[in-house]
Amino acid sequence: MTYQIKSLTLYGHRPEQMRVLELHPGRLNIITGDSRTGKTSIWTITDYCMGSSDYPVRAGKVRDYTSIFALQLVRGDQQLFIARPAPENSTSPAPRLCLQFQGVGAPPLSRGDIDFTFPLDAARRMLSEFCGIDRTVRIPAQRGTTMAPSIRHALFFCLQAQNEIANPDHLFHSQGHEWRPQAIRDTLPYFLGAVEPEQALRRARLKQLRAELKNVERQVIQAAQAAPAPGQARALISEAESVGLLPARSDDSVRLDEALSILASVLTHAPGQLEYSDSTDHASLLDRERQELRSRHQQIRARITELRQTLAEESSYLVQARDQRERLASLGLLRTAADGTGQHCPVCDSVVSPVQQTFQVIREDLERLDSDVAFVSDDAPVIQGLIAAEEERLQELRTEVVRNREQREALDAGIREAARFRSQALRAASVQGRISLFLENAARAEHAPPVADTREELKREITDLEEALGSDTQADRLASCLSLINQKIAVKARALSLEHSEHPVRLDLRRLSIVADTPRGPVPLSDMGSGENWLGYHIAALLSLHEWFAEQGRPLPRLLVLDQPSQVYFPSDYDGPQVDLAGEDRTSLLRVYQAINDTVSHLDGDFQVIVMEHADLEDDIFRTAVAERWRGGHAALVPPTWIDQDN
């Protein structure tokens, strides 16, 4: 038999303030009350006093008005008092606890008798031993290490917080934390009784040896890689020859010591320093000159085009003007007076009176055309001369463009050649750097302590352990334990009228979940609908596990703490008056309490269940189990008088 909780005690900040919550071992204990009366703090105080590495008590009245938390644990004819101070002005947990054995039935210690002398690790060891956990058992853990089971591992199966009791994704307490799922998988076989201590030691040793073998193999490989290799040395010599750091050798065969000496000489060789003139400015000048030449070339071509267009227009005008002049000049056949004042008709020489003005206009037009034709005829040679001059300038510009291009090409060729020499110098420097690193590693490997190659010894020991474990039946024992527990879960699931309970139901250790095996395939808890199913399978699994633990005498607290299982039937943060459930919800909740009470009765005092509830049912199975009722503002975990005194 292992321990249960006899009482939970709070010590206020005043000397006389002491609040004791009496609990009944071997029975169902229900604390029902309104919201914000401190019900949830019961499980967090339990966790804190049992060696929690953090401070799980939530902010609120319990934190504000409590200076020390305490539990009384009973185990047969033994009683252990545990107290832990609340953190002072922080949330860091207190590093020391008080543990003191008492006579069975003794009250909690007075404040003056409490002495915090146990460091946290020592307190955990003592609680583990008080629970009956064998600390000599070594369980394989991650990365080749081993661990001993402790009270902290046992609490995975003893506590259910408000956000866990109907959680479809997490079956066990703190399963959602980073490293906890693997710890649950590692320790549950031990708590089920599937692990023999001797075989557990061998299995832990085997895991440790395999990790050591991997480490030695890695060290041997690293040592081999660090040691200078002749092939690598010869390759570096060839590279040094290719970049001119060493003269070419006709014989490739060379010993390692000779190669190291040759490579060391390379480090003293300084590659020739090449002078590189910056051709950027010259190239920019040539580029600007080319742009100017092209601009002038375009301007001259445009000028020539304009001159040729002008010449073409004047030629066309000259042709038209000459045609018109010839037509007017034909009038020269008409006779006129010598003085131009003729009074006679130009055709018949008859005297006309008055003279027609038309003839005078015709003569003036003819004279104007003669003048224009003469002018245009004189202008054409000038335009042709201008065109010839511009074409000559255009040819000179073409010559300048060719010269500019040739200079730019020559400059580019010089830049490429300079880059080639610069690349070779950089490559030589790179080869020197690799040679330097190779020689440094060679010197380090020469002076490094030799790696102890224990691979063969480790392999032999691993083989021996594997043979010794070959006949180990731990897997069979675990499968047998789970099979029997699954039968218990199925019976309770059917009693709770849960969905899928007509099919085989099992605890899946890999998933850490409940799985129903249906004709359509496996259905894990996370795929089942309804909060009623989630709550029901949590209750069925945990009651079945504790039934197994008690029947097999396994070293866990005979304790299960449940925070508000009725939350699936009304909001968990409900802050109104007492709610009376009716209909199917009431029937379902009563089935839950009937299953709990049946398990407690079946184990006949060897199992204690503590439930914090918002619901308050009048049925006997619920009413007779109520340890305290906190309603109407007249009662709570922290007495209202403490708050009144501080105010």
Phi, psi and omega in degrees: 000141177244191195269163173225174184262126177269323181201158173235130187234139174244136175249123180282187181279342178266148184303325185275354185276114180212120183243120181247123174259107181280134178236160185248112176297149177072017182220169170276124179244119179247127171250110182249146182181177179288170175294152177062035174253001175097014183298314182298331182295344181297314180285327180290325176293320177301314179297317182296315182289341179264028169093027178298144179273358174230187182246091188281350182293124185287156177297139181152201185295322181298316176295315189292327189246014181238136178251335180218139174248146182211152174230152167244121180253140178237139177217103183059241180261021179243148177221130183239129177261127179237131176224146179217130182287150173289148177301147179261115176058029177196179176250009177285130184293151178293135185278350183231148181234166172250125174233125183213129177284145181229166170287145181301130180093354180292147179286168175301151180296148172287161184303320183291340181268355182278127181228116184273094185241348184266119170298160186302314181297318179294322178295319178297318179298317182293319178295322178297316179293322178296331178278345180094012181285132179277106183283352178278344179290133178247125181252130177302136178236195184285154174058036174076004180270171176232163178216156176262137176297149183217177179298330180294326176288323181297328183291345174306328188254008185242347184236145174219107179287171183298327179269008180245330191294336177230034182274122182287343185259336184233125182268328187248163182297134178059022178297336181281355178281162194303306188261357188292320182306316180292323177296323177295315179297322183288324189264336182301319177303323178295312182293334176283341182095015181272358184247123172274135183307316182296315180291328177296320177297316179297317181295320177295318178296321179297316179296322179294317180295321178297320177294320178296320179298316177299321180294316179295317179300320178295319179295320179296317179296317179296321179294320179295322179290328181285331181292141181293132180257135179303319181299319179293321178297315179296323179296320178293323176298316179298319178296318179298322177294321184292336180256008175085011177280337178225148173291150181295140179249142178273339183250118180275345182283123180207139179285162183298317181295322177294318180298319179296321179294317179298316181294325178297325179293334180295328183292336179273354182271123178260119178300147180305135180277118182264138179264128181239119176278145180279111183267008184296316182294316180298317179297321179295320178298316179296322179294318178294320179298320179297321179296318179294317179298317180294324179294315178295322179300316179294321180296316182293319179297322177294322179295317180297319179298319180295317180296318180294325177293320178297316180298319179295320180294319180293322178297317179296319179295320182297320179297314182294320181294321180294321178299317181292323180294320181296323179293319180286325182294337178298341177289348178297345176291340181284142182276143179219158177292153182295329182269359178078013181244032185302145178249012185249159177286131182296345186263306185253000178063021178280149180286125179241152182210121358272172180289139178286129180290342183298321182295325180293319180296320180298317181294322180294320178296321180294319179294321179295318179297321179299319180293316181295317180298319180295320181293312181296320180298326178284332185282330185301314179298328179295315180297318179298325177293320177297319179297317180297320180295318180294322179294326177293317176297323179297319179294321177297320178296321178300320178296320179295321179296318178298316179298317179298317180297319180296320178295319180294320179295320178295320178295317179299320179297321178294321179296317179297320180294319178296321179296323179298317179292323179296319178299319180295321179294319178295321179297320178298318178296322178296317179297318178299321179296316179294322178296318179299316179296319180298317181291323177297316179295323179295318179293321179294319180294327181292325183263354180287146177296143182294146178278127179287111181274091182256024184298316183295317179298318180295320180296320179296317180294322178296318179298317180298317180293321178297322177293321179293328180271355182299327180267007181293135182251024183300316180299320179293318180296319179296316179299322179294316178301312183295324179298316179292321178294322179299324177297319178296317180299317182297318179298315181291324179296320178291323178296330179273359180058045181276152175296147180070003181288347176284349179256165175300135180238138184219156172270114182268110184289331179289314180277344188054052183208169172268136180231132174258126180269102183255166177301338179271000180119175181291140179238103178288165182303323182294339179266355178277143178271167172081126175298332178297321177292318181298312178298313184299318181287328172300311181298315182297317182292314184291319177296321180293319178297313181291329174298317177294314180304315183291317182294327182265001179065037183282151188276070172232156173303134176280068193209136173222120181250123184240129181256104171059068176294338183284000185298337181288348182258346172201160187306135181292338180260020179301132186233027180258198179290173180305137181257130175260110178288148181223165174067218185294326178299316179296318180297318180295317180294321177296326177296322178299312181290331176293319178296318178297313182295323179297318180292317178299316180293321181297323182275355167053059175089355182263017181207132180238134176238129177244123183237129172260124189229148168267326178290157179214097184266149180271353181295148185302320184297333178267310187300319183287346181263357183289120177275318175213153179233120184247094183218157175073012178078007183262350182209151178191176178296315173270118182302136178303333180295329177298317182292319180296320180295321180288332180277000000 
